[in-house]
């Protein structure tokens, strides 16, 4: 694997994040540059994997503090494992709700009821979104 450091602009381009976000994550201790190219930071290519994890975790509702603890954790960190198990349950419930929402939206694509929001099937689908199965 190529370990040639990537300029901050290249990391920003490949990750889809602004350079300011990279600098912010650096200040929070989530990523670290390995060198400077003049005044510009340079990162190892593996930083892109870390940024993908950070982005995914943020999208799932993790705080930066939680992400930081996760990135620093070892296998013996039982407290973190307990917090991650709780977070896994939260994410699973979110996925379940979003799946039910997706299914109700799919119904609207083919429904001929007028008005749409009065459709009995749509109402049942919406209830399935708001009330866990």
Helices and strands as residue ranges (DSSP letters): E 6-7, H 8-15, H 19-27, E 35-37, E 40-43, H 47-59, H 64-72, H 78-110, G 116-118, H 120-130
